[in-house]
Amino acid sequence: MSIALHRPSTLNSTLVGYVGEPNGRGTLSLLFSCVFTLFLCVWSAVHLNLPELDESPSSYSYRYFKWSLLGLFGPELVIWAAWRQYISAQSLTKIIRKDLATESDDIRAQQWTMIHSFYTGMGGFVFDLTPSNEEKGSPFITTHKRLHVTPRGIQLLAKCGLLPCITTGDITDKSKTDWSGKAFCCLQVSWMVIQAIARAATGLPVTPLETNTIGHVVCALINYTLWWNKPRWDKEPTVLRGGWTEPLCAFMYMSSQVSAEKRIDRDLLRDFGVKAEMTSVLYFPGDGDGDDSHKKCHIHEQYAIAMDPQHDPILQPSDGTVQFHSIPVPLKGASSLKMGRMGARTKPLAQNPREEVLESFHANVRQRRWDLVCEAIQRYPILKERLEPKELNEDELRYREALRLYPEMPETIKQQFQRRCGVSDSRASAWHCEGLVCRSEELVVERPRNWPGDDLVRNMQGHLMGLVLWNASTVYGAIHLAGWHEAFPTVLESWFWRVSAMYIIFSGLLWSFLNLLGHVSGHVWWYWYEILAGGVRRRSHVVIYVLCCIGGTLYIVARVFLVLEAFISIRALPASAYQSPSWVLTVPHI
């Protein structure tokens, strides 16, 4: 039996090489191209900080998802966060290289790069406080297992000569994305811009979805540029070890908001109304007279300062009783005593044995922490520059708090408060006085936050930073306003698109003007600070709150509408929207 195989005569057996796509594009290809580009813009361009201790992978991925949503509906907010982290890393790199610019440390200074500074800002250096790692002594911090050193904290360690030593390779090895992956993403998102320019040049319409995608592409390219040297998906920090860690960790802990009894666990405005433990204690440097036991420094706790213009500030305990002694008196909570005036606080006894044991334990922990702080100040003289006399009045207290939050405050505000409070350089440098206070600063945090805060180093006034944010918002609105003549399914949708874009531009210009006004006018700056601090309430503040709520709601509605309308408009597009220039179809792309 034989079987004959016949080839159909109608089949063209000619072999061909490259065959281009049809002269056009379909709805699915348009949708897939834009969605994939948006994914790269809002997911791959985000570089989050290190996760919390024992944080699950799903929780960390969920945090990435939330930031991706923020990048979808508010991409300029992600730009602002990236820019704040970038200028912090840039400033920290310059500061460290300047501090180490000596013959012996010049090589090490050059080895500190932007990658190191970004790694610092994302919480890469930590103090491990777990019991298994406490090499000596009793515990001094029991509320946290790990503390992340901030860029300000690394700056302090560098001044103490304790800059962590880690190579660039050790940091990049932990990252899950290298420069080649970032370069691929940049090329892919850039293709959307090139394609849109080609369509506009040939007279073909650009769809609302493409316009919205281009807005995100511009933001993503800026994010990639700012975060180019920042590691991504890095989850393992570097633990700082050595005999110096306990004293400096105690000092940095007490100087930071993480030590406050009542903390605000939030990212926005978390710095207002939170007092570090260092603000409630006085430091007595001691003197050279008397017995050796009185030469040591010690710390004394103050609960409130009674402001009396006719007398010196006094230490007032919470129960209102004040005791002054001219001889050393045993004081619970002090490392050692010295001759002179001292306010002793009285504390009621615990109501039951269990509370008494717990109070005794906390007192011992606090005692240990204060001893370590005194040791750090004695061992590292650079820390003494952070000490200053007590506040004379409430105005000076408010001024110092504002200066702590905004060290770059306008010079007019500084001069105004110095005249009102009688603050002078000679008084600020006074050392032998009845107790000194230490400036609080965000040196360590319990977890690295992705939204910028006072833990970052900054080199410009806060309102100028606000200008960058709102200018980015204005550009985002202008990109969408460029689609004024785009075809929409209905006239109503077309005008909603235009009004939303114009409102975003208007909001950006308005807030840019207000930020510029706050930068040049000291009165406006202080008025704005009072609104944020919330310490003083005025009727005008209520009006501003209401206007901000209304304006903010409309702003959110406009942003959400632009994103949703970009996808909804696909249901009815001009036929020419699916035509493409011939050369575009010959370029390989996704």
N, C-alpha and C positions, 0 to 999 in steps of 0.2 A: 504494500500500500504506500502510495506516495502522496505527499501534500505539497502543493505548489503555493508559494507566497507571492502575491502580486502587490506591488506598490501602487497606490492610487495615482492616476495620471494627472489629477487636478492639484496635487500637492507640489508647492514650489520648494525644490530641494536646494535652493541657493542659500549658502551660509552668509550671515551678515554680522557685522561688528556692533558698535554702539548704536542703539535706537533711542531717540529722544521720546519724551512724554508727549501726549496730545497737546495741541496748542490751546492750553487753558488749564483751569484748575476746578476742582469740585468743592462742594460744601464741606465734605469730610476732610479733604486735604487742607482747606483753609482753617477749619476748626482745630484739627490736630496740630498744625504748625503753630497756631497762636497759643493753644493750651500748653504745648510742650515748652514753648519759649517762656510763657508765664511761670511754668513750674521751675525752670532754671532761674528765673528772676526772683521768685519769692521763697524758694527752698534752698537751692544750691548757693545762692549769694549770701545767705544768713550764716554768720559765724558766732555761735553762742559761747558763753564762758563755760568753765568747768562745772559739772553737776555737783549737787550736794553729796555729802558723805552718805553712803548706803542708798543713794537714789537708784531706783530701778530703771532699766533701759526703756521701758514703756513710758515711764513718767518723763524721762529726758526727751524722748521722741515727741511726746505730747506738748512739751514746752517748745520744741521746734515747730510743731504744727501751729501753735498760737502765734508765734512770731511770724510764721509764713502768712497767716491771715492778716496780721498787721501790715506785712509787706504788700499784700494784695489790695487792701483798702486804704492804707496810709503809708505808701512807700517812702515818703520824705521823712517820716518818723524813724525809720530804719536808717536812712542816710544820716540823720542827725546823731543817732546813737553811734554809728560807725565813725563819724567825723569827730565826736567827742573822745572816743577811744583812740583815734589816730593822733589827735593833738596831744593827748595825755602821754601816749607812747613816745611821740617825738620829743616832748618836753622832758620826759624822764630820761631818755637817751642822752640828750644834751647836758642835763644836770649831772648825771653820773659820769659822763666823760669829762666834764669840767672839774668835778670833785676829784677824779682820779688822774688828772692831767699832771702827773709828776714823773720824774725819770724812772722811778721804781714801778709805778702802776700804769705807765703809758700803754704798755702792751695789753694789759687787762682791760684798760678803758676802751681800747679799740675793739676788743672782743665782745663788748656789750653792744648788741645790735637792737634794731627795732623788733626783731623776733623776741628777744629777751623781754623788752618792755611790754609787748603785747601779751606775752606769756604771764608777766606779772599782773597786768590788768585783768586777765581772765581768771585770776586766783590760782596761779601755778605754784606759789610758794606758801607752805602751811606750817603752823605749829601743831604738832600732834600732842594732845592732852590726855590720851587714853591711859589708864592706870598702868598698863604693861610697859609703857614707855617712860614713866617717871622714874628717873634713875636715883633720885635722892629726895629726902624731905617729904613732908606731908603735901597733899594737894593744895593748890592755890586757886584753881578755877574748876568748879564742879558742874557748871551749867552747860558746858560744851565739850565735845570730843575733839574738835578741830577748829582752828582759826586760820583764815586765809589772810595773808599779808597783802595789803593794798599797795598801789604805786607810791602813795605817800609814805607808807611804812617801809618800803624798800629804799626810798630816798633817805629816810632816817637811818636805816641800817648802813647805807653807804657812808653817811657822815660819821658813823661810829666805827668805820673800818671793817664792817661785817657783811659786805656785799656777797650774796650767794654765788658760788662758782659752778656754772653749768655751761656746757658747750651748746652751740646752735644745733649740732647733730642730735644731741640728746633730746632736744625739744621737738625737732621736726620728725624724729622717729616715732613720737607718740601721736602725731597728727595723721588723720586718715585721708587728707587731700593735699597733693603737692601742687607746684606751680603749673605743671602740665595740665592737670585737671581743670584748674581755674582758667587757663588759657583757652582750653576747648570750649568751656562755657561762654567765655567772652566772645569768641568767634561765632558761636551759634546764635547768641542773642543779637550780635551786630548784624547778622544777615537779615534780620527783620527790618532794621533801619535802611539797609542798602536796597532791599526789595521795595520798600515804601517810596524811597526817593526815585527809583526807576519807574514806578507806576505813575508818580506825579509828573515826572518828566515826559512821559509818553501820553499824558492826558487820561490815564485810566483812574477810576475812583479808588480811594483808600477807604476800606470799611471802618465803621466805628470800633469793631473789635481790634483791628490792626492799630488804630489810633491809640486805643487804651493800652495795647501791648507795647507800643513804642514808648509810651510814658513810663511803663515799668522797665523797659530795656534801658532807658537813659538812667533811671535810678539804680538799676542793677550794675551797670558799668561803673557808676560812681562808687557803689559799695565794694565791688571787686577791687577797685583802685585803692580805696582806703584800707581794706582788710587784706591786701595782698600778702603782707608779712605776718598775718595772724593765723596761728594754727587752728585747724578745724577738727571737730570731733575728738578733741583731746580730753581724756577723762581722768588721767592719773597725775596728781600734783607731785611736786618735789618737797619732801619733808626736810625742814631745817633742823639740824642736830648740833649739839655742842653744849659746853658748860655755860655759854652766854645766853642760851635761849630762854631759860626760866626768868631771869631778871628783866630782860627786855620784853619778853612776852607779857609779863605782869604789867609793866609800864605801858605798853601799847594797848593792852586790854582795857586798863583803867582810863586811858585817854580816848577811847572809842565809844560809840553809842551802844555797842554790843554789851557793855557793862552796865547799862542803865537798868533800873528795876522795872520800869514801865517802858517797853520798847514798842515801836510801831513796825510791824512786819509787813511792809509794803515797799514798792519801788518808787512811786511818785511822792514827792514832798516828805520823804521819810526823815529828813534832817531837822524838821521843825518840831519843837516841843519835846525833844528827847535830850536828856541831860546825862552825860557820861559820869561814871563814878568819880572821876578826877575832879569834877566841878563841885563835889560835896565834901572835899577834904582840903585841909591846909597842910602845907609842908613847912617844917621848921628846920632850917639848915644847921642849927646849933652854933656854938661859938667855941672859942679856945679857952674859956675860963672854967674853973671848977674841976670836978672829978671827971675822969675819962668817960664815965657812964653817961655824962651829960653832954659830951662833945658830939655824939652821934646825931644824925638827922632823925627826925621822926615825923609821923603823919598823924594828924588829928582830924576827926570827922566833924563837919559842921552841917546842921540841918537847915539853917536859914540865917540870913544876915539881916539884923535889925538896923535900918538906916536912920541914924540920928545925926543931923548936921552939927549939933553941938558937942558930940562926943565921937570917939573912935568907933569903928564898926565892932560889934561884939558878937561872940558866938552864942547862938540861941538854940537850945535843944528843942525838940518837938513838943515837950510838955511845958515849955515856957520858963523853966527854972534856969538860972544862970549862976555859976559859982566861979569866983576868981580867987586865985591863990598866989602868993608871992614865994612859995617854996614848992619844990617838986612834990606832986601828989600822984599816987598810982592812978593811972587812967586806962581804962579798958579800951583797947583798940589803938594804942600808941606804941610804937617800937621802943622808944625811950623818951625821957623827959628832960627838960632844960629849965633853968631859972627864968622866971618872968610870968607875965599874965597868961592865963590859960583857962579856957572855958571847959569845964567838965560836964559831960552830959550824964543824966541819970536815966536809966531805963527800967521799966517795971519788970518784976520777976515773971518768969513763965508761969502759966496757970496750972500746968500739970507736968509731971516728970518727963513725959515724952517730948513736950515742947521745950522743956529746959535743956534736954540733951541735944535736941535739934538746934536750938539757939547757940549752945556752946560749940557745936560742930561748925556752924556757919561763922561764928566769931573767930574760931581758930583758922579757918580758911581765909577769912578776911585779914587776920593778923599776919598770916604767912605771905599773903599777896602784898600787903603794905611793906613788910620787911624786904621783899624782893624789889619793890619799887625804889626804896631808899638805897638799896645796894646798887641798882642800875644808875641812879643819879650820881652816886659817889664814884662809880667805876667809869662812867662815860661823861666827861665834863660838857659835851655838846648838849646834853639834856638840860643842863642848867639854863640854857638860853630860852627854854620854853617856860621858865618860871617868871612870875611877875607879882607885884603887890596886889592885895585884895582890892576889890572895887570900892570906891568911896561913896557912890550913890547909885540910884536906880538907873540914871541916864548912862553912866559908865558901864553898868552891867548889860544894858541893851546894846550899847555900842560894841562891847566885846563879843557879844553873841552874834551880832551882824557881821563883825569882822571875821569871826571864825567861819561863818557860812560863806561869806563873800570877801576873801582877803584882797580881791582886786577892786573893792568898792571905790567909787569916785573920790578923788582927792578932796573935793569940796566937803563931802560928808565927814571925812576924817578930820579935817581942820575944824569943822563946826563942833564936833563932839569933843575934840581936844581942848577947845576954848571953853566949852560949857562945863566939862568935867575937870578941867585943870590937869589934864594928862600931859606929861612932859617926858622927854627922853631921860632926864635925870631921875625922875621918879620911877620910870619903867625899868631902869637898870639898878634900882636899889636892891640890895641883897639882905642886909641885916635889918630885918623888920619883924613885926609880929605876925609871922605866917605868910607864906607865899601860895599862890594858886598856880596851877599848871594849865596851860592852854590845851583844850581838848581838840582832837583831830581824828579823822577816820584813818587809823593806822592798821587795824585789823577788822575783819567782818566775819560773821558766822557762816555766810555763804556768798559767793560772788554773784552779784546781781547784773543782769544784762542791760538794764536801763541805767544810763549814766547818773552818777551821784557825786557826793563830795569825797569819795574815795579816790577819784581820779585827779591827776595833776592837770592844772589848767594855767594858761598864760595870758588870758584875756578876760575882760569884764563879761559878766553873765549876760547882759543885754545884747552884746555883740554876738554871743552864741545864739541867742534867740533870733537875731537877724538872719543867720544862716538857715535856721529851721524854716522860717516863714518865707524866705526867698526861694527855698526849694519847693515849698507848697505853691508859690506863685508860678514857678516854671511848670510844675505839674498841671496846674489849671490852664496855663497858656497853651500847652501841647494839645489839650482837649478842645480849647477854643479854636485852634487852627482848623478843626473839622467843622467849621460853621456851615459850610455849603455841602456837607455830606448828606447823602440821601438816607432818610429814615422811613420806616413803614408808615408813620403818620406825622402830620404837622405838629401835633401836641408833643410827641416824643422829641422832635427836632428842637422845639423851643425849651423843653425841659433840659435837654443836653446843653444848650447854650447858656441858659440861666445858671445851671449848676457849675459850669466852667467859670462863668463870670463871677459867681459868688465866691468860689475858691480863690480866684485872683484877688478879689476885693478883700477877703479876709487876710490873705497873705500880705497885701500892701498895707492894710490898716495896722496889723500887729507889728509889721516891720517898722512902721512909723512910730508906734508906741515904744518899741524897744529902743529905737534910736533916740527918742525923746528922753527915755530913762537913762540913757548913757550920757547925754550932754547936760541934763538937769539933775542936780542933787535932790531937789524937792520931789520931783517925780520918782526918782530912784527910791527914796525913803518911803514915799507913799505906797509904792508897789511892794516894797519889802514888808510893810505893816500888813498888807492884804495877805501875803503868803504866810507870814509868821502867825497871824491870827491873834496876836496879843492884844491889839486895840481894835475895837469895833466902832465904826462910824456909820451914819446913815448912808453916806455915799458908797461905803463898802457893800451894803445890801443891794443898792442899785446896780453896782458893777457885777455882783454875783448873779443877779437876775439876767442882766444883759449877756453875760458870758454863757449862762445855761441856755438861753434862747439861741444865741449865735452858734454855740457849740453843737446844739441839736440840729440846726439847719445845715451846719458844715458836715456833720456825719451823714445826714440824709443825702446831701449832694455827692459825697464821695461814694456812698453805696450805690446810688442811682447810676453813676458813670460806669461802674463795673458791671452791674446787672444789665443795663441797657446795651452794653457792648455785646453781650451774648444774645439778648432777646432780639436785637435788630437783624440777626441772621435769618430770621423767618421770611424777610422780604427785602432782597437786595437787587440793585440794578443788574441786568445781564452782563454789562461790561465789567462788573466787579469780579467776574470769574474768568476774565481774559487776562493774559499775562504777556509781557514782552518776551519775544522768542529767545533772547539770550539768557533770560532768567531761568527758563526751563532746562537749559543745558548745564547749569551749575549744580553739582551734587549738593544736596542739603536735606535737612530733616524738616 
